[in-house]
């Protein structure tokens, strides 16, 4: 286990205190003990940080100065950085690697590998996985168990697919991806042409692919539809939460993060480095500018062309009785608008008569 001083050197953080404490793990401010490393990223928790028992704290310069006025903190060690949360995440990755299961190279006897599939010798193909013909599995890829990889699909080096992931034919996942259980990549997009005369919906063939870049993580039970004719594209570094629906021909720019229960309708293009809150919904054929932030629960029905803006369409929570009153007013807004226009006309007429 590393000391706090060793972590400071490894991650280029400023060390305050002796740094001799050996770190046994990371913990929250409330649960940390003398051998734990905790972090403070929100000034609202300064008082809790001041009284916590952590042997070390990852902290900003401003919060460090505040805590130095508290007498109980003089013997603690600090890792001081401009971004405590990011440093915590990097150190947490180091400790997580120690506890995560290891997967030895090889193919489990229950796995089915079709003729023509190319599997790197360093890959791990777990129990009951299926790899179809001409699929490509890169170096050190892990298919944990019950993973389906379709014909001509490919998975880049060092990617991990957890149990029950389905990768349809012709779709591609880049390097270092993490795909969680139950996710489906490459199912048909929702494309049907109405033929009222015949009394039916005519299925539009979904002949495109899903192309996923490097360093992408996708949560459990997310669905990403293949394109209708063009491709559905997820660029490098995107992080997508559980239970997200991404429809056909959607294009998501690099480093965009999308929280759970979001639904993105077909042919929408989302820019780079966007942050999308949970349960957001997008109408189809929209374009969203780079670095857009969208609050959870927002409905986006028009394109956003100004980069770096924050959008919210949530009505704040109210006691139900107050909400009913406001809802009643909202229902009459159109009538109120017409009355205001009539009053404006009358006022204009009176003003003209006086002249």
N, C-alpha and C positions, 0 to 999 in steps of 0.2 A: 504494500500500500504506500502511496506517495505522501510526503509531508506537504504542508501548505507552502513552504518555501520552494519545493520542487515544482509544484503546480504554478507558482508565480513565474518561475523561470520558463517553464514549458509553454505557458500561454501569454507571456509578455505582459503580465499585470504588475502593478506596483505593489510591493509587499510592505505592510505596516505591522509591526510586532515581530516576535521571534521567528515565527513560521515553523517551529520545531514539531508542532502537533502532527501526528500521523493520522491521515484522514481515512476513516473506515467506510465512509459513504456520505451521501448527500441526504438532507432532510429539510422539512419545512421549518419555519421559525418556531412554530408551536411544538414541534416534536424533536428538534435537534438536541443532541447531547454534546458533551465535551470533545468527542472524537468525530463529530459531524461537521460538514461544511454546508452552510445555508446561504441564501442570497436575499438581498433587498433591492427591488426594482421600482417599488411604488412608495413615495414618501408617506403615504397614509399609514404604513406599517412601521414607521420609525420607532414608535414607543414599544411595539412588540419586539423589534430587533434589539432595542436597548436592554430588554430584560430577558431575552432568550439565553439558552445555555450553550449555544453552538460554540465550538472551539475556533471556528473561522467563519468569516462572513465575506461574501462577494458583494461589493458595494461601490457606489459612485463617489467621486470626490466630495460633492456637496453633502451627501448623507454621512460620509465619514467624519466630516467636520462637525456635523450636528451630534453624532454619537460620542464624539470625544468629550463633550460636556457632561456626559453621564458617567459617574464614578465607577460603575460596575463593569465598564468596558476597557479598562486600562490594560488588562492582561490578555485580551483576545487578539488574534491575528486577523489581518484583513487582506483581501485581494481587491485592489482598487482599480477600476476600469471605467471607461466611458459608457459601456453597455453591459451592465451586470447580468441581465437576462441571457444575452447571447453567450457570455462567458460561462454562466451556469450550464447552458445547454451543451457546450463543447466538453466541459468536464464531466457532465452527466453521461455523455456518450462513452467516455473512457471507462467509467464504472459499469455502464450497462454491458459493455463487451465482455466483462469478466463473468457476469451472471447469465448471459444468453447461452442457449444450447448451441452445440457445435454440430456441424453436418459434414460427415466424411464423404469424399468423392465416391461415386459409384451409383449403380442402378439397382433398386430394390427388386427382388424376384417377382413381386406382384405387379410391377409396372409393365405397361404395354408400350413398346417402341416399334412404330411401323417402319417398313423398309424405306430407306432414303433419308431418314432423319439424321441430322448431324449433331451429335452431343459431345461437348468438350470433355476430355478425360477427367478434368478437375470438377465437373458439375456433380451435384447430388440430385438424383431423381428418386423421390420417396415413394412410400407404399401407394399402390393403386393409381399412380399417375398415368396419363395417356399422352403420348407424343405422336402426332400424326406424321404422315410421310412428308419429306422435304422440309420439315421444321428445323430450325437452327437454334441450339441452346449453347450460349457462350460460356466462357471460362468462369468457374466458381459460382455459377448460377445454382440456386437452391429452389427446387420444387418440393415443398414440405410433404404434402400428401394430397391425393385426390384432385390433382390439378389437371386440367384439360388444355392441351396446346394443339391448335388446329393445323391443318395442312398449310405449308408454306409460311407459317408464322415464325417470328424470330424474337429471341430474348437476349439482350446485351449482357456483357460481362458483369458479374458481381450482383446481379439482381436476385431478389427473393420473392417468390410467390407463395403465399400462405394457403392453407387447405381450402379446397372448393373454389379456387379461382378458375375462371374460364376465359381463355384467350382464343377467339374465333380464328378461322382461316385467313391468311394473307395479312394479318395485323402484326404490328411490330412494337416492341418495348425496348427502350434504350438501356444503357448501362446504369448500374447502381440503383435500379428502381426497387421500391418496396410496394407490393400489391397485397392488400389484406383480404381476409377470407370473404368469400361470397361475391366478390366483384366480378362483373361480366364486361369484357372488352370486345366489341365488334359485333354485338347483336344488331339485328335489323333496325334501322331508323323507322319512325312512325310516318310512313309515306303512303297515302291512299288518295286516289283521284275519284271524286264523286261522279257517278253516272246515274243521274236521277231517272232518266228514261228507262234504263235497264233495271233500276232499283237495286244498285249495288255500289260498293266501294271497290275500286280497282287498285290492287296492290302495285305500287311503284317499286321495281327491283332496286335493292340497295347494293350497288356494285362497287362502292368505294371501300376504303380501308380505315382503320384507326392507326395513327402513327404517334407514338409516345416518345418523347425525348429522353435525355439522360437525367439522372438525379430526381426523378419524379416519385412522389409517394401518393398512393391512393388508398383511402380508408375502406372499411368493409361495406359490402352490399351497395356499392356504387355501380351505376350502369353507364357505359360510354358507347353510344351507337356508332356503327360504321356509316360512312357517307353514302348519299344516294348515288352520286356519280363521282364527285370529287371526294377528298378524304376529310375525316375528322382528325384534327391535329392538336396535340397537347405538347407545348414546347418545353425546353429544358427547365428543370428546377421548380416546376409547379408542385404545389401541395394541395391535395384534394381530400376532403373529409369523408366521413361515412354518409351513405344514403344520398348521394348527389346524382342527379340525372343530367347527362350531357347528350344532347340530341345530335342528329346527323348533320355533318358539315360544319359543326362548331369549330372555331379556331381559338385556342387560348394561348396568350403570349407567355413568354418565359417569366418565371419567378412569381407568377400569380398564385394567390392562396384563396381557397374556396371552402367555406365552412358548411357543415352538414345541412341536409334537407334543401339545398339549393337546386333549382331546376332551370336549365338553360335550353331554350327552344332552338329549333334548327337554324343553321346558317348565321348564327350570331358570332361576331368576332370580338373577343375580349383582349385588351391590350396587355402590355408587359407590366409586371410589378403591381397589379391591382390587388386589392384586399376586399373580399366579398363576404359579408356576414351571413350567418345561418338563415335558412328559409327565405333567401332572396329568390325572386323569380324574374326571368327575362323573357320578353316576347321575342319572336323570331326575327331574323334578318336585321339585327341591330349591330352597331359598331360602338364599342366602349373604348375610350381613350386610355392611354398608358397612365399608370399610377392613380387610377380612380379608386376611391374607397366608398363602399356601399354598406350602410348599416343593415344589421340583420332584420329580416321581415319586410324589406323594401321590395316593391314591384317596379320594374323598369320597363316602360312601354315605348320609350323613345331613345334614339342614339345619344351618346354623350361624346362631344367632340373637343371639350376642353380638358387637357390632361391635368392630373394632380388635384382634382376636386373631390369633395365628400358629399354624398347624396343620401338623403333619408326620406322615407315616405311613411313613417310609422306614426300613428296617432297615439299619443302618450296614454299610459294606463291611468284609469280613473275608477273611483267607486262606481258600481253599476248604475245607480240612480243618476249620477252626474252624466255618465256616458249616454244614457237614454235621452236626457235633456238635450245634449249636444247633437245626438243623432237626429232628433226631431227637427232641430234647427237646420242641419245639413240637408234634410229632405226638402226644405222650403227655400233653399238658396236660389233656385231658378226663379221662383215667384218674386223673391226679394230683389233680384237683379232687375227684373222688368219694372218693378215699382220704383226703384232708384232711377232707372232711365226715364220713366215718366216724370218723376220729380225734377230731374235735371232739365227736361224739356220745358216744364212749367216755369222753372226758375229762369231759364234763358229767355222765355217769352216775356215774363214780368220785367226782367232787366231791359229788354229791348223796348217795351212800351214806355218805361220811365224816361228813356233817352228821347 
